[in-house]
Amino acid sequence: MLDEVRSDSVVQAPPGGLRKSWFHSAEGDLYVWLNGQNDVRSFQLSFFAGGEERTECWVEWDGRQRRVGTVDSREVDSRPHDIRSPMVELSEAPRKRIIEQAAEFLDREGGNLPEGLRTFVRKKVAA
């Protein structure tokens, strides 16, 4: 289940006076930026999907548009010392399977999220 990580080291006040909240489970993370009235201004959701070959998927909403994608680990099998930083490959175009998996993840793991937050994020993911 996604549980809120409460720590002074992860609650930040970035420019614009937004507050960041982090929710974590063994299968993924949800980062939410809230204004002073606790309205969601943006969020990022990352989770693992698939069976044997698990893929890390990403959904973000910046207050205007939703983008979805996958994380490319950029590992080079033949040269393990040549591992590169992971890259998120995002697209504004709907990627139906990732959106379905994100909704399933929220349904399965989101039981501990505040009800209004879970409903809001689920609606933006599926939009």
C-alpha positions as CSV (number, residue, x, y, z in Angstrom):
1,M,0.0,0.0,0.0
2,L,1.1,3.5,-0.7
3,D,2.0,5.1,2.7
4,E,3.1,8.7,3.2
5,V,6.7,9.1,4.0
6,R,6.9,11.7,6.7
7,S,10.4,13.3,7.1
8,D,11.7,16.8,7.1
9,S,14.2,15.6,4.5
10,V,11.5,14.9,1.9
11,V,9.0,17.6,2.5
12,Q,10.2,20.6,0.5
13,A,9.1,24.1,-0.3
14,P,10.1,24.7,-3.9
15,P,9.6,28.0,-5.7
16,G,5.9,29.0,-5.7
17,G,5.2,27.9,-2.1
18,L,4.2,24.4,-3.0
19,R,4.6,21.5,-0.5
20,K,5.8,18.1,-1.7
21,S,4.3,14.9,-0.3
22,W,5.7,11.4,-1.0
23,F,3.8,8.2,-0.8
24,H,5.7,4.9,-1.2
25,S,5.0,1.2,-1.6
26,A,7.2,-1.8,-2.6
27,E,5.6,-1.5,-6.1
28,G,5.9,2.3,-6.7
29,D,5.9,5.9,-5.6
30,L,3.5,8.9,-5.8
31,Y,4.9,12.4,-5.5
32,V,2.3,15.2,-5.1
33,W,2.9,19.0,-5.0
34,L,0.2,20.9,-3.0
35,N,-0.5,24.6,-2.6
36,G,-1.4,26.2,0.7
37,Q,-5.0,25.2,0.4
38,N,-4.0,21.5,-0.2
39,D,-5.0,21.6,-3.8
40,V,-3.0,19.3,-6.0
41,R,-0.9,21.4,-8.4
42,S,1.1,18.4,-10.0
43,F,2.0,14.8,-9.4
44,Q,4.4,12.1,-10.6
45,L,3.5,8.4,-10.3
46,S,6.0,5.7,-10.9
47,F,5.3,2.0,-10.6
48,F,6.4,-1.4,-11.8
49,A,4.2,-3.3,-14.3
50,G,4.5,-6.6,-16.0
51,G,5.4,-10.1,-14.9
52,E,8.8,-11.6,-15.4
53,E,10.3,-8.6,-17.1
54,R,9.1,-5.8,-15.0
55,T,9.0,-2.3,-16.5
56,E,9.0,0.9,-14.5
57,C,6.2,3.1,-15.8
58,W,5.7,6.8,-15.3
59,V,2.7,9.1,-15.3
60,E,2.9,12.8,-14.6
61,W,0.5,15.7,-14.6
62,D,1.7,19.2,-14.4
63,G,-1.6,21.0,-13.8
64,R,-2.4,21.2,-17.6
65,Q,-1.5,17.9,-19.3
66,R,-0.8,14.3,-18.6
67,R,2.3,12.6,-19.9
68,V,3.0,8.9,-19.7
69,G,6.1,6.8,-20.4
70,T,8.6,4.2,-19.3
71,V,12.0,4.4,-17.6
72,D,14.9,3.2,-19.7
73,S,17.6,1.9,-17.3
74,R,20.1,2.4,-20.1
75,E,22.2,-0.5,-18.9
76,V,24.7,-1.9,-21.3
77,D,24.9,-5.7,-20.7
78,S,28.2,-6.3,-22.3
79,R,30.0,-3.6,-20.4
80,P,28.7,-3.4,-16.8
81,H,31.0,-0.6,-15.9
82,D,29.3,1.5,-18.6
83,I,26.0,1.9,-16.9
84,R,24.3,5.2,-17.7
85,S,21.7,7.2,-15.7
86,P,18.1,6.1,-16.2
87,M,16.0,8.2,-18.5
88,V,12.2,8.7,-18.4
89,E,10.8,8.6,-21.9
90,L,7.6,10.6,-21.8
91,S,4.9,11.2,-24.4
92,E,1.8,13.4,-24.4
93,A,0.2,10.8,-26.7
94,P,-2.0,8.3,-24.8
95,R,-0.4,5.0,-24.1
96,K,-3.4,2.9,-23.3
97,R,-1.7,0.0,-21.6
98,I,0.4,2.2,-19.3
99,I,-2.7,4.2,-18.3
100,E,-4.7,1.0,-17.6
101,Q,-1.8,-0.3,-15.5
102,A,-1.5,3.0,-13.6
103,A,-5.2,2.9,-12.8
104,E,-4.9,-0.8,-11.6
105,F,-1.9,0.2,-9.5
106,L,-3.8,3.0,-7.8
107,D,-6.8,0.7,-7.2
108,R,-4.5,-2.0,-5.7
109,E,-2.0,0.2,-3.8
110,G,-3.9,3.4,-3.1
111,G,-6.0,2.3,-0.2
112,N,-4.0,4.3,2.4
113,L,-4.1,7.6,0.3
114,P,-6.5,10.3,1.5
115,E,-9.7,9.6,-0.4
116,G,-9.8,13.0,-2.1
117,L,-6.2,12.6,-3.3
118,R,-6.7,9.1,-4.6
119,T,-9.9,10.1,-6.5
120,F,-8.1,13.2,-8.0
121,V,-5.0,11.3,-9.1
122,R,-7.0,8.4,-10.5
123,K,-9.2,10.7,-12.5
124,K,-6.2,12.6,-14.0
125,V,-4.4,9.3,-14.8
126,A,-7.5,8.0,-16.6
127,A,-8.4,11.2,-18.4
